Amino acid sequence: MGKPTGFKEFPRELAPDRPVAERVRDWKEIHLELPEENLRRQGARCMDCGIPFCHSACPVGNLIPHWNDLVYRGRWREALARLLATNNFPEFTGRVCPAPCEEACVLNLEGVPVTIKQIEHAIIERGFAEGWVVPQPPASRTGKKVAVVGSGPAGLAAAAQLNKAGHRVTVFERADRVGGLLTYGIPSFKLEKSVVERRVKLMEQEGIAFRLNAHVGRNVPVADLRSAFDAICLAGGATLPRDLPIPGRDLRGVHFAMEFLPMPTRVTLGDPKPKNFLSAEGKHVVVIGGGDTGADCVGASHRQGAKSVTQLELLPRPPERRTAEMPWPRWPMILRASSSHEEGGARDWSVSTQAFLGDGGAVKTLRAVRLEWAKDADGRQKPREISGSAFEIPCDLCLLAMGFLGPEKGGMLDQLGVTLDARGNVAADASFATNVPGVFAAGDMRRGQSLVVWAIQEGRQAARGVDAYLMGRSDL
């Protein structure tokens, strides 16, 4: 390493965020940037640890110590080349990845890991600013055609890799814009949509075709794909939400998170506000589910002017630090606060929602009970309702963000005849091939709800499987 003592000389430093009072008035990204000198010092903190555990923790296998050192030395273009060697879209992961690499950093034994995610973001944005990121169409074409169904991170990664191999790639997206959850799932204050559009434009210039409003299995017959393409890669995501079938579920004002989150994004992109627009303005908002999607609902509600925001979680409150059951370098299930939580609202754990109470057909109150968690004879945590702990809170808008149960069934999957696994996801082998010859699966559709960085890795690996199927071997 260029600065062996850097981790001792320089403290961990993150770029500041925009002030809360300012950022909740718009939908722009909240993070500011560090000056180059500061970023280079952060790169210098990457120690000569011998075994870079950050590698094993990163789903795409980023060469993290390599580009950290190159940033320290000011060799940004070389750092960009190392970064793009393993990650097609660092501008996405540099914004929305939870950074498992940092949890596995050796310096995290002291709670001060290298700012890997921040450096990754700086490298790719420097690349775009300097004009180093340019279209790179393949030198030749194979004559093979591949259909990719779904334009989320898995589909985009698969498309990018297959195009690089020389195949003609067409991406089918059922929505009216490219990006999947990158566009309509993740709010703009975490990922501005111009970032997605910038990458899509680049991919189009490299020869990838995108067909929008193309719902395979509905307005695009599966038979057409089977006859027109040599292979198909399914990357439609895990979009079937987990419901909460309790009394009052049918009241107005109780919605899935993904009914709510896309609407402000559409409006900020210039679409007219629909008649059924869901707004948190002036309302008591309750978000059920303590994960990232729930936090996104919290941040969106703040920006819409909610009267109050409460996030409820069924599971117990996580510990603030690692325990013996979650040793380094494993990903720890500890208490985390997102930027949305920093903006206000309340969080509560070990809460089971029992019913929604309404007035005039609209939800007005949420009734819940507190839980006590204890291990059963098999060592598994089991909940028990605490007697006399029932309570009610005002609720004009309830957003269900309790995760997803896999891909939507019927339609395309039934028409193709692909096999599902025990969890309801599309079953695929080590080459990401399904039981149907020439049909592959990747991303959340195959592995279930997961991270953007895992989706990118899935898309890359599925592309290798498709390439080997078409050509007999693959250099991807």
C-alpha positions as CSV (number, residue, x, y, z in Angstrom):
1,M,0.0,0.0,0.0
2,G,1.1,3.5,-0.7
3,K,0.5,4.7,2.8
4,P,1.0,1.8,5.3
5,T,0.4,4.1,8.3
6,G,-2.6,5.9,6.8
7,F,-5.1,4.1,8.9
8,K,-3.3,5.5,12.0
9,E,-2.8,9.0,10.7
10,F,-6.2,9.8,9.2
11,P,-9.6,9.5,10.9
12,R,-12.6,8.1,9.1
13,E,-14.4,11.0,7.4
14,L,-17.7,10.9,5.6
15,A,-19.1,13.7,3.4
16,P,-21.7,15.8,5.2
17,D,-25.4,15.5,4.4
18,R,-27.6,18.4,3.4
19,P,-29.4,19.9,6.4
20,V,-32.6,18.1,7.3
21,A,-34.7,21.3,7.2
22,E,-33.5,21.9,3.6
23,R,-33.6,18.4,2.2
24,V,-37.1,17.4,3.4
25,R,-38.4,20.2,1.1
26,D,-37.3,18.5,-2.1
27,W,-36.5,15.1,-3.6
28,K,-32.9,15.7,-4.4
29,E,-30.1,13.4,-3.1
30,I,-29.1,14.2,0.4
31,H,-25.3,13.5,0.4
32,L,-22.7,16.2,-0.4
33,E,-19.2,15.4,-1.6
34,L,-15.7,15.5,0.0
35,P,-12.9,17.4,-1.6
36,E,-10.4,15.3,-3.5
37,E,-7.7,15.8,-0.9
38,N,-10.0,14.3,1.8
39,L,-11.0,11.4,-0.5
40,R,-7.4,10.6,-1.1
41,R,-6.7,10.5,2.6
42,Q,-9.6,8.1,3.0
43,G,-8.1,5.9,0.4
44,A,-4.9,5.9,2.3
45,R,-6.7,4.5,5.3
46,C,-7.0,1.1,3.5
47,M,-4.4,-0.9,5.4
48,D,-2.1,-3.7,4.2
49,C,-4.2,-6.3,6.0
50,G,-3.0,-9.3,4.1
51,I,-6.4,-10.9,3.8
52,P,-8.9,-8.4,2.4
53,F,-12.2,-9.6,4.0
54,C,-13.9,-6.8,2.1
55,H,-13.6,-8.9,-1.0
56,S,-15.5,-11.9,0.4
57,A,-18.2,-9.6,1.8
58,C,-18.8,-7.8,-1.5
59,P,-21.2,-9.8,-3.7
60,V,-19.6,-8.5,-6.9
61,G,-16.1,-9.1,-5.6
62,N,-14.9,-5.6,-6.0
63,L,-11.1,-5.1,-6.0
64,I,-11.4,-2.7,-3.1
65,P,-7.8,-2.4,-1.8
66,H,-6.6,-1.9,-5.4
67,W,-8.7,1.1,-6.2
68,N,-8.4,2.5,-2.7
69,D,-4.7,2.7,-3.2
70,L,-5.0,4.2,-6.7
71,V,-7.3,6.9,-5.3
72,Y,-4.7,7.7,-2.6
73,R,-2.1,8.1,-5.4
74,G,-4.4,10.3,-7.4
75,R,-4.5,7.7,-10.3
76,W,-8.3,8.0,-10.7
77,R,-8.6,6.7,-14.3
78,E,-6.8,3.5,-13.3
79,A,-9.1,3.2,-10.2
80,L,-12.1,3.5,-12.5
81,A,-10.8,0.7,-14.7
82,R,-10.4,-1.6,-11.6
83,L,-13.9,-0.7,-10.3
84,L,-15.6,-1.3,-13.7
85,A,-13.9,-4.7,-14.0
86,T,-16.3,-6.2,-11.4
87,N,-19.2,-3.8,-11.2
88,N,-21.3,-2.6,-14.1
89,F,-23.1,0.1,-12.2
90,P,-21.0,1.6,-9.3
91,E,-23.1,4.8,-9.6
92,F,-26.0,2.7,-8.2
93,T,-24.2,0.7,-5.5
94,G,-22.2,3.8,-4.5
95,R,-25.5,5.4,-3.5
96,V,-27.8,2.6,-2.3
97,C,-25.6,-0.4,-1.2
98,P,-25.6,-1.0,2.6
99,A,-21.8,-1.6,2.2
100,P,-21.3,-5.2,3.6
101,C,-17.7,-4.6,2.6
102,E,-17.3,-1.9,5.3
103,E,-18.7,-4.3,7.9
104,A,-16.0,-6.8,7.0
105,C,-13.2,-4.3,6.8
106,V,-10.4,-5.1,9.3
107,L,-10.6,-1.6,10.6
108,N,-14.2,-2.2,11.6
109,L,-12.8,-4.3,14.5
110,E,-12.4,-0.8,16.0
111,G,-15.6,0.6,14.5
112,V,-13.9,2.9,12.0
113,P,-13.9,1.0,8.6
114,V,-12.5,2.5,5.4
115,T,-15.2,4.6,3.6
116,I,-15.4,2.2,0.8
117,K,-18.8,3.1,-0.5
118,Q,-18.0,6.8,-0.5
119,I,-14.8,6.2,-2.5
120,E,-16.6,4.0,-5.0
121,H,-19.1,6.7,-5.6
122,A,-16.4,9.3,-6.0
123,I,-14.5,7.1,-8.6
124,I,-17.4,6.6,-10.9
125,E,-18.6,10.2,-10.7
126,R,-15.1,11.4,-11.4
127,G,-15.1,9.1,-14.4
128,F,-18.3,10.6,-15.8
129,A,-17.2,14.1,-15.1
130,E,-13.9,13.6,-16.9
131,G,-15.5,11.9,-19.9
132,W,-13.8,8.6,-19.2
133,V,-17.1,6.6,-19.2
134,V,-18.0,6.3,-22.8
135,P,-20.0,3.8,-24.9
136,Q,-18.1,0.7,-25.6
137,P,-20.0,-1.4,-28.2
138,P,-18.6,-4.8,-29.0
139,A,-16.1,-5.1,-31.8
140,S,-18.1,-7.8,-33.5
141,R,-21.5,-9.5,-33.2
142,T,-22.2,-13.2,-32.7
143,G,-25.5,-13.3,-34.6
144,K,-27.3,-14.5,-31.5
145,K,-30.3,-12.6,-30.0
146,V,-31.2,-12.6,-26.3
147,A,-34.3,-11.3,-24.6
148,V,-33.9,-9.9,-21.1
149,V,-37.2,-9.6,-19.2
150,G,-37.0,-6.8,-16.6
151,S,-34.8,-3.7,-16.5
152,G,-33.9,-3.6,-12.8
153,P,-30.3,-4.0,-11.7
154,A,-30.2,-7.7,-12.5
155,G,-31.7,-7.3,-16.0
156,L,-29.5,-4.3,-16.8
157,A,-26.3,-6.1,-15.6
158,A,-27.2,-9.2,-17.7
159,A,-27.9,-7.1,-20.7
160,A,-24.7,-5.2,-20.4
161,Q,-22.6,-8.3,-20.1
162,L,-24.4,-10.1,-22.9
163,N,-24.0,-7.1,-25.2
164,K,-20.3,-7.1,-24.3
165,A,-20.1,-10.7,-25.5
166,G,-21.4,-9.6,-28.9
167,H,-25.0,-10.8,-28.6
168,R,-28.0,-8.6,-29.7
169,V,-29.9,-7.8,-26.6
170,T,-33.4,-6.5,-26.2
171,V,-34.7,-5.6,-22.7
172,F,-38.4,-5.9,-22.1
173,E,-39.8,-3.6,-19.3
174,R,-43.5,-3.6,-18.3
175,A,-43.3,-0.1,-16.9
176,D,-43.1,3.1,-18.9
177,R,-39.5,3.8,-17.9
178,V,-36.4,1.7,-17.6
179,G,-34.9,0.8,-14.3
180,G,-37.3,-1.4,-12.3
181,L,-36.9,-0.7,-8.6
182,L,-34.0,1.7,-9.4
183,T,-36.6,4.0,-10.9
184,Y,-39.9,3.3,-9.2
185,G,-38.8,1.6,-6.0
186,I,-35.9,3.6,-4.6
187,P,-36.9,7.3,-3.9
188,S,-35.1,10.1,-5.7
189,F,-33.6,11.4,-2.4
190,K,-31.5,8.2,-2.4
191,L,-31.0,7.8,-6.1
192,E,-31.9,10.6,-8.5
193,K,-33.4,9.3,-11.7
194,S,-31.0,11.2,-13.9
195,V,-28.3,8.8,-12.7
196,V,-30.4,5.9,-14.1
197,E,-31.2,7.7,-17.3
198,R,-27.5,8.5,-17.8
199,R,-26.6,4.8,-17.7
200,V,-29.5,3.7,-19.8
201,K,-28.5,6.2,-22.5
202,L,-25.0,4.8,-22.5
203,M,-26.3,1.2,-22.9
204,E,-28.5,2.3,-25.8
205,Q,-25.4,3.8,-27.5
206,E,-23.7,0.4,-27.0
207,G,-26.4,-1.3,-29.0
208,I,-28.9,-2.5,-26.4
209,A,-32.5,-2.1,-27.3
210,F,-35.2,-1.3,-24.7
211,R,-38.9,-2.0,-25.2
212,L,-41.2,-0.2,-22.6
213,N,-44.8,-0.9,-21.7
214,A,-43.9,-4.5,-22.7
215,H,-45.5,-6.9,-20.2
216,V,-44.3,-10.3,-21.2
217,G,-47.1,-12.8,-20.8
218,R,-49.7,-10.1,-21.3
219,N,-49.3,-7.7,-24.2
220,V,-46.1,-9.4,-25.3
221,P,-46.8,-13.1,-25.9
222,V,-44.2,-15.5,-24.5
223,A,-44.4,-17.4,-27.8
224,D,-43.0,-14.4,-29.6
225,L,-39.9,-14.3,-27.4
226,R,-39.4,-18.0,-27.8
227,S,-39.5,-17.8,-31.6
228,A,-37.6,-14.5,-32.0
229,F,-34.7,-15.0,-29.6
230,D,-32.1,-17.6,-29.0
231,A,-32.2,-17.3,-25.2
232,I,-34.3,-15.6,-22.6
233,C,-33.1,-14.2,-19.2
234,L,-35.8,-13.7,-16.6
235,A,-35.0,-10.8,-14.3
236,G,-38.4,-9.5,-13.3
237,G,-37.8,-9.2,-9.6
238,A,-39.6,-10.3,-6.5
239,T,-42.7,-8.0,-6.7
240,L,-45.3,-10.0,-4.8
241,P,-45.8,-8.1,-1.5
242,R,-46.5,-9.7,1.8
243,D,-50.0,-8.7,3.0
244,L,-51.5,-8.2,6.4
245,P,-54.9,-9.9,6.5
246,I,-56.3,-8.5,9.6
247,P,-59.7,-6.7,10.4
248,G,-59.9,-3.4,8.6
249,R,-57.4,-4.3,5.8
250,D,-59.9,-3.2,3.2
251,L,-60.3,0.3,4.6
252,R,-59.2,3.3,2.4
253,G,-55.8,4.5,3.4
254,V,-54.2,1.0,3.9
255,H,-51.8,0.4,1.0
256,F,-48.7,-1.6,0.0
257,A,-45.5,0.5,0.1
258,M,-45.0,0.0,-3.7
259,E,-48.4,1.5,-4.3
260,F,-47.1,4.7,-2.6
261,L,-43.4,5.0,-3.4
262,P,-43.6,5.3,-7.2
263,M,-46.1,8.1,-7.2
264,P,-43.9,11.0,-6.1
265,T,-41.2,9.7,-8.4
266,R,-43.5,9.9,-11.4
267,V,-44.5,13.5,-10.4
268,T,-40.9,14.7,-10.0
269,L,-40.2,13.2,-13.4
270,G,-42.9,15.3,-15.0
271,D,-45.9,13.1,-15.1
272,P,-49.3,14.6,-14.2
273,K,-50.5,13.9,-10.7
274,P,-53.1,11.1,-10.9
275,K,-56.5,11.3,-9.3
276,N,-55.6,8.4,-7.0
277,F,-52.4,10.0,-5.9
278,L,-51.4,8.8,-2.4
279,S,-50.2,11.7,-0.2
280,A,-49.0,11.8,3.4
281,E,-49.6,15.5,3.7
282,G,-51.3,16.4,7.0
283,K,-51.8,12.7,7.9
284,H,-50.8,10.4,10.7
285,V,-48.7,7.9,8.8
286,V,-47.9,4.4,10.1
287,V,-45.3,2.3,8.3
288,I,-45.4,-1.4,9.1
289,G,-42.0,-3.0,8.4
290,G,-38.6,-2.0,9.7
291,G,-36.5,-2.6,6.6
292,D,-35.2,-0.3,3.8
293,T,-38.5,-0.1,2.0
294,G,-40.1,1.0,5.3
295,A,-37.4,3.6,5.8
296,D,-38.0,4.9,2.3
297,C,-41.7,5.3,3.1
298,V,-40.7,7.3,6.2
299,G,-38.5,9.7,4.1
300,A,-41.1,10.1,1.5
301,S,-43.8,10.9,4.1
302,H,-41.6,13.6,5.6
303,R,-41.2,15.2,2.2
304,Q,-45.0,15.2,1.7
305,G,-45.6,17.0,5.0
306,A,-47.0,14.2,7.2
307,K,-48.4,15.3,10.5
308,S,-46.6,12.3,12.2
309,V,-44.7,9.2,11.1
310,T,-44.4,6.0,13.0
311,Q,-42.6,2.9,11.9
312,L,-43.5,-0.4,13.5
313,E,-41.5,-3.6,13.4
314,L,-42.7,-7.1,14.5
315,L,-39.2,-8.2,15.5
316,P,-37.4,-7.1,18.7
317,R,-35.1,-4.0,18.7
318,P,-31.7,-5.1,17.4
319,P,-28.6,-4.6,19.6
320,E,-26.5,-1.5,18.9
321,R,-23.2,-3.5,18.6
322,R,-22.1,-6.9,17.5
323,T,-22.8,-9.8,19.8
324,A,-21.1,-13.2,20.1
325,E,-23.8,-14.6,17.8
326,M,-22.7,-12.2,15.0
327,P,-18.9,-12.1,15.0
328,W,-16.8,-10.0,12.6
329,P,-16.5,-10.2,9.6
330,R,-20.1,-11.4,9.2
331,W,-22.9,-9.0,8.4
332,P,-24.3,-8.0,11.8
333,M,-28.0,-7.6,12.5
334,I,-27.5,-4.5,14.6
335,L,-29.6,-1.3,15.0
336,R,-29.3,1.0,11.9
337,A,-30.7,4.4,11.3
338,S,-31.2,5.6,7.7
339,S,-31.2,9.2,6.6
340,S,-35.0,9.1,6.8
341,H,-34.9,8.3,10.5
342,E,-32.6,11.2,11.1
343,E,-35.3,13.4,9.6
344,G,-37.8,12.6,12.4
345,G,-40.6,10.2,13.3
346,A,-40.9,7.4,15.8
347,R,-39.7,3.8,15.6
348,D,-41.1,1.0,17.7
349,W,-40.2,-2.7,17.9
350,S,-41.9,-6.0,19.1
351,V,-45.2,-4.7,17.9
352,S,-48.0,-6.8,16.3
353,T,-50.7,-5.0,14.5
354,Q,-54.1,-6.5,15.3
355,A,-56.6,-4.4,13.4
356,F,-57.4,-1.2,11.5
357,L,-60.3,0.9,12.8
358,G,-62.1,3.3,10.4
359,D,-64.6,6.0,10.1
360,G,-66.7,6.4,6.9
361,G,-64.7,3.6,5.2
362,A,-61.3,5.2,5.8
363,V,-58.7,4.1,8.3
364,K,-58.4,6.3,11.4
365,T,-56.7,4.2,14.1
366,L,-54.3,1.3,14.3
367,R,-54.7,-1.2,17.1
368,A,-51.7,-3.2,18.2
369,V,-50.2,-5.3,21.0
370,R,-46.7,-5.6,22.3
371,L,-44.7,-8.8,22.1
372,E,-42.2,-10.6,24.2
373,W,-39.6,-12.7,22.4
374,A,-38.0,-15.8,23.9
375,K,-36.2,-18.9,22.7
376,D,-38.1,-22.1,22.4
377,A,-36.8,-25.6,23.1
378,D,-35.1,-25.6,19.7
379,G,-33.4,-22.3,20.3
380,R,-35.6,-20.3,17.9
381,Q,-37.0,-16.9,18.9
382,K,-40.8,-17.1,19.4
383,P,-43.1,-14.1,20.1
384,R,-45.7,-14.0,22.9
385,E,-48.3,-11.3,23.3
386,I,-47.8,-9.3,26.6
387,S,-51.1,-9.3,28.5
388,G,-52.6,-5.8,28.9
389,S,-50.2,-4.2,26.4
390,A,-52.8,-3.4,23.7
391,F,-52.7,0.2,22.5
392,E,-54.0,2.4,19.7
393,I,-52.4,5.1,17.6
394,P,-53.9,7.5,15.1
395,C,-53.5,6.4,11.5
396,D,-54.8,8.1,8.4
397,L,-52.4,6.3,6.1
398,C,-50.8,2.9,6.7
399,L,-48.1,1.6,4.4
400,L,-47.3,-2.1,4.4
401,A,-43.6,-2.6,3.9
402,M,-43.2,-6.2,5.2
403,G,-41.1,-7.6,2.4
404,F,-41.9,-9.6,-0.8
405,L,-42.9,-13.2,-1.4
406,G,-41.1,-13.7,-4.7
407,P,-42.1,-13.1,-8.3
408,E,-45.7,-12.7,-9.3
409,K,-47.2,-16.0,-10.4
410,G,-49.2,-16.9,-13.5
411,G,-48.7,-15.1,-16.8
412,M,-45.2,-15.3,-18.1
413,L,-43.9,-17.9,-15.6
414,D,-46.9,-20.3,-16.2
415,Q,-46.7,-19.8,-20.0
416,L,-43.0,-20.6,-20.0
417,G,-43.5,-23.6,-17.7
418,V,-40.5,-22.8,-15.5
419,T,-40.2,-24.7,-12.2
420,L,-40.4,-22.8,-8.9
421,D,-38.5,-23.6,-5.8
422,A,-39.9,-24.2,-2.3
423,R,-39.9,-20.4,-1.6
424,G,-41.8,-19.6,-4.8
425,N,-38.9,-18.2,-6.7
426,V,-37.8,-19.4,-10.2
427,A,-35.6,-22.4,-9.8
428,A,-32.3,-22.3,-11.6
429,D,-29.1,-24.4,-11.5
430,A,-25.5,-23.2,-11.0
431,S,-25.4,-21.7,-14.5
432,F,-28.7,-19.9,-13.8
433,A,-30.5,-22.1,-16.3
434,T,-34.1,-23.0,-15.5
435,N,-35.8,-26.3,-16.4
436,V,-36.8,-24.9,-19.8
437,P,-33.9,-25.0,-22.3
438,G,-32.7,-21.6,-23.3
439,V,-34.4,-19.8,-20.4
440,F,-32.4,-18.4,-17.5
441,A,-33.2,-16.5,-14.3
442,A,-31.4,-14.0,-12.2
443,G,-31.8,-11.5,-9.4
444,D,-34.7,-11.3,-7.0
445,M,-36.8,-13.5,-9.3
446,R,-34.3,-16.3,-8.6
447,R,-32.9,-15.6,-5.1
448,G,-35.8,-13.7,-3.6
449,Q,-35.8,-10.2,-2.2
450,S,-32.2,-9.0,-1.8
451,L,-29.8,-6.1,-2.4
452,V,-29.1,-4.1,-5.6
453,V,-25.5,-5.3,-5.4
454,W,-26.6,-8.9,-5.3
455,A,-28.9,-8.3,-8.3
456,I,-26.0,-7.0,-10.3
457,Q,-23.9,-10.0,-9.4
458,E,-26.8,-12.3,-10.3
459,G,-27.2,-10.6,-13.7
460,R,-23.5,-10.9,-14.4
461,Q,-23.5,-14.6,-13.6
462,A,-26.6,-15.4,-15.5
463,A,-25.1,-13.6,-18.6
464,R,-22.2,-16.0,-18.4
465,G,-24.6,-18.9,-18.3
466,V,-26.5,-17.6,-21.3
467,D,-23.2,-16.9,-23.2
468,A,-21.9,-20.4,-22.5
469,Y,-25.3,-21.9,-23.6
470,L,-25.2,-20.0,-26.9
471,M,-21.5,-20.3,-27.7
472,G,-20.3,-23.5,-25.9
473,R,-18.0,-21.4,-23.7
474,S,-17.8,-18.0,-22.2
475,D,-15.1,-15.4,-21.5
476,L,-17.4,-13.3,-19.4
